[in-house]
Amino acid sequence: MSTLFNERTPFDILFRNFFNGDLGYIPAVETKFPHPLDIYYTDQGLHFDIACTGLSKKDVDIQIEGDEIRFKYERPKKTDKLPEGFIYNGLSKKSFNLGYKIAAKFDLSKASAEMENGLLKVLIPLADEAKPKSLKIQ
């Protein structure tokens, strides 16, 4: 028996896996990717930067309930017909429903949001109790 087919290089495995449908190859178009966003913390508080390309302020719904914040956009039903005046419609305006539980050290009641250049920016400031305090020595 020839050793040619017994040796497996990474290229051989990739090549065989690509054409073998039984191995569960899923093209990228069918894969769900998470919605693009950044979450980071500064001295000001907790920041959310959420990509909202092609959306306006009215399209995105922000709900605060208890210690949770939710960002939601529901894409209208897709039709085969392009909107009036469109030659090509390629912007991906996908629905999203993102919810996060916020720690007590942040004050959700003082949260602020703004939309700038297709980026939804939300700031949840530190609660007064969580800010550093100085103690006088007596």
Protein Blocks (a to p, Z undefined) as FASTA:
>chain_A
ZZklmpccfklmmmmmmmmmknopacfklpccdddddddddfklccddddfehiafklpc
cddehjaccdddddddddfbdcehiabdcbccddddddddddfkbcfklgccddeehiac
ddddddfklpccddddZZ
